[in-house]
């Protein structure tokens, strides 16, 4: 059953935001308000723009948090999309740091340039995938990132809570 929580509609117990919280909200038929959908859209859009402009290094991690902080209604839909955008950008930044480290060490063995060829793929993934999810989110869909979205939806505790 949906009730009105401190920051908007929540499931029975807002403090019970453990594993599967977003999945429960989705299965209960939670419908996001137009404002909540708009801020979820902007969380993904900010993530994509920051990843593109800053080449997937650190700034994209903070980008999805800006629309979240500006939103007055922080229901499960916005929380889910902010959490998965944040987790996705953390994964991309971590992958970029690994690539940079391997390429730097590899440069001592004349293979560093080959490893740097992988970097544009992760950079584009960090910018394009959030854009695709953003437009699906605007329509009120519980769109998921590949791999990360399923984990955030079903298995992980939310990083950001209302």
Secondary structure, 3 states (H helix, E strand, C coil): CCEEECCEEECCCCCCCCCCHHHHHHHCCCCCCHHHHHHHHHHHHHHHHHHHHCCCCCHHHHHHHHHHHHCCCCCHHHHHHHHHHHHHHHHHHHHHHHHHHHHHHHHHHCCHHHHHHHHHHHHHHHHHHHHHHHHHHHCCCCCCCCCHHHHHHHHCCCCCCC
